[in-house]
């Protein structure tokens, strides 16, 4: 895993009911962008040093923006279906 300051670290929830955690990478440990990463977490503005495991991914600002837009569009499609009555069992 490689990153640079300004990238985002996403750590998936270990269970379905746990949301992913997002943090902005402030610093990287190795000269080639390898961990440990110093991360400021969005949820609580806490700064910590992290050695990401297999449940972590690094995204650039562009990648996370694209991912958020895809999620937003998916949510809007589900909401429209639900309003139209075409998906009675769909949860938005």
C-alpha positions as CSV (number, residue, x, y, z in Angstrom):
1,X,0.0,0.0,0.0
2,X,1.3,3.4,-1.0
3,X,0.0,6.9,-0.4
4,X,0.9,10.5,-0.3
5,X,-0.3,13.3,2.0
6,X,-3.7,14.4,1.0
7,X,-4.9,11.0,0.0
8,X,-7.7,9.3,1.9
9,X,-7.5,6.1,3.9
10,X,-10.8,4.1,3.9
11,X,-11.1,1.3,6.5
12,X,-14.1,-1.0,5.9
13,X,-16.3,-2.0,8.8
14,X,-15.5,-5.4,10.2
15,X,-19.2,-6.2,10.2
16,X,-22.1,-5.3,7.9
17,X,-23.6,-3.0,10.5
18,X,-20.4,-1.0,11.1
19,X,-19.7,1.9,8.7
20,X,-16.4,2.4,6.9
21,X,-14.0,4.9,8.5
22,X,-12.5,7.7,6.5
23,X,-9.4,9.7,7.3
24,X,-7.2,12.2,5.5
25,X,-3.6,11.1,5.3
26,X,-1.4,13.8,6.7
27,X,2.0,12.0,6.5
28,X,3.5,8.8,5.3
29,X,6.2,6.8,7.0
30,X,8.4,5.6,4.1
31,X,10.0,7.7,1.4
32,X,8.1,5.6,-1.2
33,X,4.7,6.3,0.5
34,X,4.5,3.2,2.6
35,X,2.9,3.0,6.1
36,X,2.7,3.9,8.8
37,X,0.4,6.8,7.9
38,X,-0.5,9.7,10.1
39,X,-4.3,10.1,9.6
40,X,-6.9,12.6,10.7
41,X,-10.2,10.8,11.0
42,X,-13.3,12.5,9.8
43,X,-15.6,11.0,12.5
44,X,-14.0,12.7,15.4
45,X,-11.0,14.8,14.1
46,X,-8.7,12.5,16.0
47,X,-5.1,12.1,14.6
48,X,-3.5,8.7,14.8
49,X,-0.7,6.6,13.4
50,X,-2.0,3.7,11.4
51,X,-0.6,0.5,9.8
52,X,-3.5,-0.4,7.6
53,X,-4.6,-4.0,7.3
54,X,-6.3,-5.8,4.4
55,X,-9.5,-3.9,5.1
56,X,-7.9,-0.6,4.3
57,X,-7.7,1.1,0.9
58,X,-6.1,4.4,-0.2
59,X,-7.9,6.7,-2.6
60,X,-6.8,10.0,-4.1
61,X,-9.0,13.0,-3.9
62,X,-10.3,12.4,-7.4
63,X,-11.1,8.8,-6.7
64,X,-13.0,9.5,-3.5
65,X,-15.0,12.3,-5.2
66,X,-15.9,9.9,-8.0
67,X,-16.9,7.2,-5.5
68,X,-19.0,9.6,-3.5
69,X,-20.8,10.8,-6.7
70,X,-21.5,7.2,-7.7
71,X,-22.9,6.5,-4.2
72,X,-25.1,9.7,-4.4
73,X,-26.4,8.7,-7.8
74,X,-27.2,5.2,-6.6
75,X,-29.1,6.6,-3.6
76,X,-31.1,9.0,-5.8
77,X,-32.1,6.2,-8.2
78,X,-33.2,4.1,-5.2
79,X,-35.2,7.0,-3.8
80,X,-36.9,7.7,-7.1
81,X,-37.8,4.0,-7.5
82,X,-39.3,4.0,-4.0
83,X,-41.3,7.2,-4.6
84,X,-42.6,5.7,-7.9
85,X,-43.7,2.6,-6.0
86,X,-41.6,0.4,-8.3
87,X,-39.5,-1.1,-5.5
88,X,-41.6,-1.6,-2.5
89,X,-38.9,-3.6,-0.6
90,X,-36.0,-1.3,-1.5
91,X,-34.5,0.6,1.4
92,X,-32.8,3.9,0.5
